Each structure stands twice: as structure tokens, then as C-alpha cells.
Amino acid sequence: MDDGVPEEVEVDAGRRSGRVQSVDRAVALLRAVARSSSPGDATVAALAVRCGLNRATAWRILTTLEAESMVACDRRTGQWQIGVGLVELAGTTGVDSLVRSAQPVLERVSLQTGETAALAVFRGDRLTYVDEVAPTSVVAASWKGRTVPVHATSTGKVLLAFLPVESARRLLGARLKRYTATTVTDRHALDAELDETRRRGYGVCRGEYEPSAYGVSAPVLDSHGHPLAVVSVWGPGSRLTEERFEALGEVVRDAADTIARPSPRR
């Protein structure tokens, strides 16, 4: 072993403690990556020091985690970030409890806006709607259980905006498919919109996947700022006009924050 510990000693120590050292190290690196908050904090050298590892060991573990999309590296800066695979795990683990806590929030949002409110999570490399509430006075097609393209919906653009840059690039793939006349297929235009989405805290869609579906969405973030789910309000462009986007953005931001940090039960 390049840490100066013979392999047979490490294996024997692991047997005695009941722990697997390589897994301990991987978990420590994942946590160090997640907690990095300033430039230079998440290079291999910095992460190795924080986890008590030499650089070669840290590099091997990180590249293994990268192969499974648990982390991603920005090759231009050498900074490591949480990957889309870990976001997927966070989204699928505890989905039932997340849906239960979100249900009353979605009901409130639907009542407040008069539109369909929905919750989506990222799983299996797809963004899927797992719950929705529609006003009784509105006849609308259900999106529950459907997956949507990330570049052509407000839900997907919010996910892209709040994922690490490298993870978002991998998720997008090589080509941005056009679904309607308003689908954003230019990379520079999409990047500019994602920057704006991060700045204001919500994303919008103008009939970019289905011509009749306009939407406004906000991310449910964990304590490290990683997206766990996305809250959306959507409806036809005749009702959900661009003049409403800002007000609806405030509504979904508040709803997402409530789901992420529910009030303790009394």
C-alpha cells in the first residue's frame, strides 16, 4: 500500500474492527468534497490532506468514484464536486418520506396559484415526477410518473443549474434535441439561462417540451446546496403567462424551502 501500511496489516486490521478501510476512505473523501466551499478546497492535494491520505491514494479513490458518477472533476481547475450519481441516490433514498412531507405544500401551492403543483426527483439518469396536485376546477393531463428532458423543461433546467457543472454537462449529452419551436438548443443560450436560473433561484419554461405546457420551478436543496428534488407549477400559456413568472417564482422558492426544512412537529 502506498500509505506505508502493508496490505496484509490493513486487511487484518479491517477484520478485527469489522470495517473496510477503503470504504472508510471513500466516504471521508465524499464528505470532504461535499463540504468544500471555497476555491482550492477540493483539489486532490487539499482533499488528501483533509482526509489524512497521500495524494496517489486520494486520486485512485476519486477516479473510481468518478467512474460511478459519485463525484465529478472540472479538468480546467482540478476541483472535485459531488456527482450526479450521488444526487440520484439522495433523490431516491427516502422518496416516500419526501413525497409525504411535500404533499401539503403542493396542495397549498396549487390552491394559491390555481395551477398544477408537482414534485420531481432525479433517478436512473432521468428526472421523474413523483407527485402532483391539480385544482379541482382545472382539467389537466397528469405528469406523475413521467420523465422529462432536462434542457426543455423548467424542472430540468433547475436541476442542471444547481448540479455541479461537470455533472450537468454529462447529463445533457452531446446534442440538445428540439421538441417545439421554443426549445433551447443552443449551448451558449442554455448556459446563459442556467446562470440566470441560479441567480434568481427558479427556472422557467415557455412551451419548450410541449407547446401548451408553461412552467416555473425551484430546487429543493440539501444542507450543502445539492438538489434533492424540484417543485414546479405548470399550466397552459394562456393562464401561466410570462407576467406571472416572477410571482410564481417566489411561490415555488418558498415551497421548496419549506420542503427542504420542514417545521418541527409540536
Steps between C-alpha positions, in 0.01 A plus 500: 500500500635844416401640842784304653263237647557144373189358337488196728511727806218715360288193424566354845411833666182514298401152611554586865301825482228373269559799272633521144768765486459577130129568555578722798739697282249533217232626739746747655586636155134529402429698814804720443387573144146579618627738769738690274382856471784711365740487203792267566314298764421213266821424311646152541781642714265692731258211536784258572631721781154540654440124494848398618586323174786531257422651164529177299250319720258793493530519121426129451195510725365817339542368147322178603215705645498711183456187287179437695393867468521551877738793447605711202820688427526831319816428299562871443530580870573161656205548738291200599123526549215273604384304195163433350506139625503613861223749428301212352552291813397790720188545289396135510586432863209614711282599203190376682570721803584792273171459315308479827657821630447673165133408457350777719741750346391405148136530605566850632685603185226367272233682700705820506581505127197325350739277302646150525781467755745211462806341658775332295809303601806386309542123471645259248649790299146633455296776653166352603186655648406313818206705628262773385192690612260657250212740577161332480385771260778426251501211254865412438701201383696333778879516499542263793737216410618675184862577423597822327802633309715719720567777248139549388312541831519740792543198728797370305665839462486550876670164551771592249551842657560363850699190411881521487605624156664176387202292612263727308710470186495122518126498554439719196692281258630608161183632340209713618191355333233738372145419612316823415571832334607647836737220613843638587750306289793742503755419772598860565137607531431213740807584711383861525154385610648264760707789639183707530319207662768472768494875560125531555446154653239370255476385140237554233370320193307652210341199330842350425410131542129514427367819340214531749708449815654805666671460836694655787718284728732526802747254655464319831860522626678306773722666761791506254302663221453183294161441335285227655181572305326772299167673569307622197189689404381446146205572276406625153661817372159667480487498881859462609625807317848649519357787705439245777847345495654722769213457744484125438877486544460635853228243571705199386816626674309525826345155446838341427650658810211370712547145369875514557463633857161391635383650828542262797181334617364631824 
